[in-house]
Amino acid sequence: MAKAVASDEKPGSATKSTTPPARDPKLAVEEEYQLARRLNTVQSLELFIARHPDDPLAAKARADLRRLSR
């Protein structure tokens, strides 16, 4: 199905991309870890560890989990 052209656009002109740039993956993982710590539940920490088992923050999450389980 053909796309309608807006009246102020020239046919065949490329539209600008409105997709924002990708987030920094390290920042996203850091934010997820901070959320797990704020929730301070076994489930939140286990979920973080399951999603990011090889990230250095997973070691911190494991330590948090051990303290929480005491």
N, CA, C and O atoms as a MOPAC input file, in Angstrom:
PM7 MOZYME 1SCF
protein

 N      0.84200 1    -1.16800 1     0.00000 1
 C      0.00000 1     0.00000 1     0.00000 1
 C      0.89600 1     1.24300 1     0.00000 1
 O      1.83900 1     1.33500 1     0.78600 1
 N      0.60200 1     2.17100 1    -0.86300 1
 C      1.41000 1     3.37500 1    -0.99500 1
 C      1.16300 1     4.30900 1     0.17600 1
 O      0.04900 1     4.40000 1     0.69200 1
 N      2.22900 1     5.01000 1     0.59100 1
 C      2.13500 1     5.94400 1     1.69500 1
 C      1.77100 1     7.31300 1     1.14100 1
 O      2.33400 1     7.75500 1     0.13900 1
 N      0.84200 1     7.97300 1     1.78500 1
 C      0.43600 1     9.30400 1     1.34500 1
 C      1.54900 1    10.29700 1     1.66700 1
 O      2.21200 1    10.18300 1     2.69800 1
 N      1.74800 1    11.26600 1     0.78400 1
 C      2.76500 1    12.28800 1     0.98000 1
 C      2.09100 1    13.52100 1     1.55700 1
 O      1.08700 1    13.99300 1     1.02500 1
 N      2.64500 1    14.04200 1     2.64500 1
 C      2.10100 1    15.26300 1     3.24800 1
 C      2.26700 1    16.41600 1     2.26100 1
 O      3.17300 1    16.40400 1     1.42800 1
 N      1.40900 1    17.38500 1     2.35800 1
 C      1.39800 1    18.47200 1     1.38200 1
 C      2.68500 1    19.28400 1     1.38200 1
 O      3.03700 1    19.85600 1     0.35000 1
 N      3.40800 1    19.35700 1     2.50900 1
 C      4.63000 1    20.15200 1     2.54400 1
 C      5.88000 1    19.33400 1     2.20200 1
 O      6.98200 1    19.88000 1     2.17300 1
 N      5.72000 1    18.03800 1     1.94500 1
 C      6.84700 1    17.19500 1     1.56800 1
 C      6.91600 1    17.05300 1     0.05200 1
 O      5.89700 1    17.01400 1    -0.63700 1
 N      8.13400 1    16.97700 1    -0.43800 1
 C      8.32800 1    16.73300 1    -1.85600 1
 C      8.33200 1    15.23000 1    -2.08600 1
 O      8.96300 1    14.49600 1    -1.32500 1
 N      7.64900 1    14.76100 1    -3.10500 1
 C      7.68000 1    13.32200 1    -3.39000 1
 C      9.10800 1    12.85000 1    -3.60300 1
 O      9.89000 1    13.50200 1    -4.29500 1
 N      9.44200 1    11.72100 1    -3.00800 1
 C     10.77000 1    11.14200 1    -3.17400 1
 C     11.80400 1    11.68600 1    -2.21800 1
 O     12.93300 1    11.19600 1    -2.19700 1
 N     11.45500 1    12.69600 1    -1.41500 1
 C     12.44500 1    13.21400 1    -0.47100 1
 C     12.53600 1    12.28500 1     0.73200 1
 O     11.53200 1    11.72900 1     1.17600 1
 N     13.74300 1    12.12400 1     1.25100 1
 C     13.96700 1    11.24300 1     2.40800 1
 C     13.48700 1    11.95200 1     3.67100 1
 O     13.71900 1    13.14600 1     3.85800 1
 N     12.82300 1    11.20500 1     4.52000 1
 C     12.39200 1    11.78500 1     5.79000 1
 C     13.49100 1    11.59800 1     6.81600 1
 O     14.24700 1    10.62800 1     6.75700 1
 N     13.57900 1    12.52700 1     7.75500 1
 C     14.57900 1    12.43900 1     8.80200 1
 C     14.18800 1    11.34400 1     9.78300 1
 O     13.00700 1    11.12500 1    10.05300 1
 N     15.17700 1    10.67400 1    10.29900 1
 C     14.94600 1     9.62800 1    11.28600 1
 C     14.61600 1    10.27700 1    12.62700 1
 O     15.31200 1    11.18800 1    13.07400 1
 N     13.56700 1     9.80700 1    13.25300 1
 C     13.19200 1    10.33800 1    14.55700 1
 C     13.52400 1     9.35200 1    15.66400 1
 O     13.12100 1     9.54700 1    16.81100 1
 N     14.24400 1     8.31000 1    15.33700 1
 C     14.63700 1     7.32400 1    16.33100 1
 C     15.78200 1     7.88900 1    17.15700 1
 O     16.79200 1     8.32400 1    16.60300 1
 N     15.63200 1     7.88600 1    18.48900 1
 C     16.72600 1     8.40900 1    19.31300 1
 C     17.91700 1     7.46100 1    19.27300 1
 O     17.76700 1     6.28300 1    18.94900 1
 N     19.08600 1     7.96700 1    19.59800 1
 C     20.26100 1     7.08700 1    19.59800 1
 C     20.12100 1     6.00600 1    20.66400 1
 O     19.40300 1     6.18300 1    21.64900 1
 N     20.79800 1     4.90600 1    20.46400 1
 C     20.74000 1     3.79700 1    21.41700 1
 C     21.35300 1     4.22000 1    22.75000 1
 O     22.29400 1     5.01300 1    22.79500 1
 N     20.79500 1     3.67200 1    23.84000 1
 C     21.33000 1     3.96200 1    25.16600 1
 C     22.65100 1     3.22900 1    25.37000 1
 O     22.91800 1     2.20900 1    24.73600 1
 N     23.45000 1     3.75600 1    26.24500 1
 C     24.69100 1     3.09700 1    26.63200 1
 C     24.32700 1     1.84000 1    27.41300 1
 O     23.70900 1     1.94200 1    28.47300 1
 N     24.69400 1     0.65900 1    26.92300 1
 C     24.31200 1    -0.58400 1    27.60200 1
 C     24.82500 1    -0.67100 1    29.03200 1
 O     24.13200 1    -1.20500 1    29.89800 1
 N     26.02300 1    -0.16000 1    29.30100 1
 C     26.56800 1    -0.20500 1    30.66300 1
 C     25.72000 1     0.63500 1    31.60600 1
 O     25.50300 1     0.25200 1    32.75500 1
 N     25.24800 1     1.76300 1    31.13300 1
 C     24.39200 1     2.62200 1    31.94600 1
 C     23.06100 1     1.93400 1    32.22400 1
 O     22.54500 1     2.00900 1    33.33900 1
 N     22.51100 1     1.27500 1    31.23400 1
 C     21.23900 1     0.57200 1    31.41500 1
 C     21.38000 1    -0.54300 1    32.45000 1
 O     20.48600 1    -0.73300 1    33.27600 1
 N     22.49000 1    -1.28400 1    32.41700 1
 C     22.71600 1    -2.35200 1    33.39100 1
 C     22.90000 1    -1.75700 1    34.78300 1
 O     22.37200 1    -2.28500 1    35.76200 1
 N     23.63600 1    -0.67400 1    34.87100 1
 C     23.83300 1     0.00500 1    36.15900 1
 C     22.50200 1     0.44300 1    36.75500 1
 O     22.26100 1     0.25800 1    37.94800 1
 N     21.64100 1     1.02200 1    35.92900 1
 C     20.32400 1     1.46000 1    36.41000 1
 C     19.48500 1     0.26500 1    36.87000 1
 O     18.76400 1     0.35000 1    37.86400 1
 N     19.58500 1    -0.83300 1    36.14500 1
 C     18.84100 1    -2.02700 1    36.52500 1
 C     19.34400 1    -2.57300 1    37.86400 1
 O     18.55300 1    -3.01800 1    38.69500 1
 N     20.65300 1    -2.53500 1    38.06600 1
 C     21.22700 1    -2.99000 1    39.34100 1
 C     20.75100 1    -2.08200 1    40.48300 1
 O     20.35700 1    -2.57000 1    41.54200 1
 N     20.78700 1    -0.78200 1    40.26700 1
 C     20.34200 1     0.14700 1    41.30900 1
 C     18.87300 1    -0.08400 1    41.66000 1
 O     18.49100 1     0.00800 1    42.82700 1
 N     18.06000 1    -0.38100 1    40.66800 1
 C     16.65100 1    -0.67500 1    40.92500 1
 C     16.51600 1    -1.94400 1    41.75100 1
 O     15.71300 1    -1.99100 1    42.68300 1
 N     17.28100 1    -2.96500 1    41.42800 1
 C     17.23900 1    -4.21600 1    42.19400 1
 C     17.64900 1    -3.97100 1    43.64200 1
 O     17.06900 1    -4.54700 1    44.56200 1
 N     18.63900 1    -3.12200 1    43.84100 1
 C     19.06200 1    -2.79200 1    45.21800 1
 C     17.99100 1    -2.00800 1    45.95300 1
 O     17.75400 1    -2.24400 1    47.13800 1
 N     17.34500 1    -1.08400 1    45.27100 1
 C     16.27600 1    -0.30400 1    45.92800 1
 C     15.11100 1    -1.19800 1    46.32400 1
 O     14.53900 1    -1.04400 1    47.40200 1
 N     14.75900 1    -2.14400 1    45.43600 1
 C     13.66800 1    -3.06700 1    45.75500 1
 C     14.07000 1    -3.99000 1    46.89800 1
 O     13.23700 1    -4.37000 1    47.72100 1
 N     15.36400 1    -4.35000 1    46.94300 1
 C     15.93400 1    -5.11900 1    48.03600 1
 C     15.16300 1    -6.40200 1    48.33000 1
 O     14.87800 1    -6.72300 1    49.48400 1
 N     14.83100 1    -7.12800 1    47.26300 1
 C     14.15800 1    -8.41100 1    47.42700 1
 C     15.00900 1    -9.49900 1    46.79000 1
 O     15.81600 1    -9.23600 1    45.89900 1
 N     14.81700 1   -10.71400 1    47.25800 1
 C     15.51000 1   -11.85600 1    46.67200 1
 C     15.17900 1   -11.93900 1    45.19000 1
 O     16.06200 1   -12.16900 1    44.36400 1
 N     13.91200 1   -11.75100 1    44.85700 1
 C     13.47900 1   -11.87200 1    43.46500 1
 C     14.15200 1   -10.83400 1    42.56400 1
 O     14.58000 1   -11.16600 1    41.45900 1
 N     14.24900 1    -9.59000 1    43.01900 1
 C     14.84200 1    -8.55600 1    42.16700 1
 C     16.32500 1    -8.81000 1    41.93200 1
 O     16.82500 1    -8.61400 1    40.82400 1
 N     17.02500 1    -9.24400 1    42.96900 1
 C     18.45100 1    -9.52500 1    42.81400 1
 C     18.68400 1   -10.77000 1    41.96500 1
 O     19.58600 1   -10.78700 1    41.12700 1
 N     17.88400 1   -11.80400 1    42.17100 1
 C     18.02500 1   -13.00900 1    41.34800 1
 C     17.72800 1   -12.71600 1    39.88000 1
 O     18.39500 1   -13.24700 1    38.99200 1
 N     16.74600 1   -11.88800 1    39.62700 1
 C     16.43200 1   -11.52500 1    38.24800 1
 C     17.59300 1   -10.77500 1    37.61200 1
 O     17.95500 1   -11.04200 1    36.46700 1
 N     18.17800 1    -9.83700 1    38.35300 1
 C     19.32900 1    -9.10600 1    37.81900 1
 C     20.46600 1   -10.07200 1    37.48500 1
 O     21.06300 1    -9.98600 1    36.41200 1
 N     20.76200 1   -10.98600 1    38.40100 1
 C     21.84200 1   -11.94600 1    38.18500 1
 C     21.53400 1   -12.83600 1    36.98200 1
 O     22.42200 1   -13.12600 1    36.18000 1
 N     20.29100 1   -13.26500 1    36.85600 1
 C     19.91400 1   -14.12000 1    35.71900 1
 C     20.05000 1   -13.37800 1    34.39000 1
 O     20.44200 1   -13.96600 1    33.38200 1
 N     19.72800 1   -12.10100 1    34.39500 1
 C     19.79500 1   -11.32400 1    33.14400 1
 C     21.20700 1   -10.90900 1    32.77100 1
 O     21.51600 1   -10.74200 1    31.59200 1
 N     22.08000 1   -10.73800 1    33.78700 1
 C     23.43600 1   -10.23400 1    33.54400 1
 C     24.46700 1   -11.05700 1    34.31700 1
 O     25.21600 1   -10.49300 1    35.11500 1
 N     24.52600 1   -12.35800 1    34.10300 1
 C     25.39900 1   -13.21200 1    34.93100 1
 C     26.88800 1   -12.91100 1    34.81100 1
 O     27.64200 1   -13.16700 1    35.75000 1
 N     27.32300 1   -12.37600 1    33.68000 1
 C     28.74800 1   -12.14200 1    33.46900 1
 C     29.17000 1   -10.69800 1    33.72000 1
 O     30.35200 1   -10.37200 1    33.61100 1
 N     28.22600 1    -9.83700 1    34.05200 1
 C     28.54400 1    -8.44300 1    34.31100 1
 C     29.20900 1    -8.32700 1    35.68300 1
 O     28.84200 1    -9.05800 1    36.60300 1
 N     30.17100 1    -7.43300 1    35.83500 1
 C     30.81000 1    -7.25900 1    37.14300 1
 C     29.81300 1    -6.90800 1    38.26000 1
 O     30.05500 1    -7.23000 1    39.42400 1
 N     28.71900 1    -6.26500 1    37.92000 1
 C     27.72800 1    -5.92900 1    38.94300 1
 C     26.99100 1    -7.16300 1    39.45400 1
 O     26.38300 1    -7.11800 1    40.52300 1
 N     27.03700 1    -8.25500 1    38.71000 1
 C     26.40100 1    -9.48900 1    39.17100 1
 C     27.08400 1    -9.99000 1    40.44200 1
 O     26.42400 1   -10.55300 1    41.31500 1
 N     28.39000 1    -9.79300 1    40.55600 1
 C     29.09900 1   -10.19200 1    41.77300 1
 C     28.59600 1    -9.38300 1    42.96400 1
 O     28.41900 1    -9.92300 1    44.05600 1
 N     28.36800 1    -8.09700 1    42.75300 1
 C     27.81400 1    -7.26300 1    43.82500 1
 C     26.39800 1    -7.70800 1    44.17000 1
 O     26.01600 1    -7.74600 1    45.34000 1
 N     25.63200 1    -8.03900 1    43.15200 1
 C     24.26100 1    -8.49800 1    43.39300 1
 C     24.25800 1    -9.81200 1    44.17100 1
 O     23.40900 1   -10.02700 1    45.03500 1
 N     25.21800 1   -10.69100 1    43.85900 1
 C     25.32200 1   -11.95700 1    44.60000 1
 C     25.65300 1   -11.68800 1    46.06800 1
 O     25.09700 1   -12.33000 1    46.95900 1
 N     26.55800 1   -10.73900 1    46.32100 1
 C     26.89700 1   -10.37600 1    47.69700 1
 C     25.68600 1    -9.76600 1    48.39900 1
 O     25.42600 1   -10.06800 1    49.56400 1
 N     24.94800 1    -8.91300 1    47.69700 1
 C     23.72200 1    -8.33100 1    48.26600 1
 C     22.72800 1    -9.42800 1    48.59500 1
 O     22.06700 1    -9.37800 1    49.63200 1
 N     22.62000 1   -10.40700 1    47.73100 1
 C     21.69700 1   -11.52700 1    47.92700 1
 C     22.09200 1   -12.34400 1    49.15200 1
 O     21.23200 1   -12.74900 1    49.93400 1
 N     23.39100 1   -12.58800 1    49.31900 1
 C     23.85400 1   -13.32500 1    50.50200 1
 C     23.52000 1   -12.56500 1    51.78500 1
 O     23.06700 1   -13.16700 1    52.75900 1
 N     23.73800 1   -11.24700 1    51.79500 1
 C     23.40900 1   -10.44000 1    52.98600 1
 C     21.91700 1   -10.45200 1    53.26700 1
 O     21.49000 1   -10.51100 1    54.42000 1
 N     21.13400 1   -10.39600 1    52.20600 1
 C     19.69000 1   -10.36600 1    52.35300 1
 C     19.15400 1   -11.71600 1    52.86100 1
 O     18.15700 1   -11.76000 1    53.58100 1
 N     19.81200 1   -12.79800 1    52.48600 1
 C     19.35900 1   -14.13400 1    52.85900 1
 C     19.72000 1   -14.51800 1    54.29500 1
 O     19.24100 1   -15.53800 1    54.79000 1
 N     20.53900 1   -13.73700 1    54.96300 1
 C     20.95100 1   -14.05900 1    56.33000 1
 C     19.82100 1   -13.94500 1    57.30400 1
 O     20.00700 1   -14.18400 1    58.49700 1

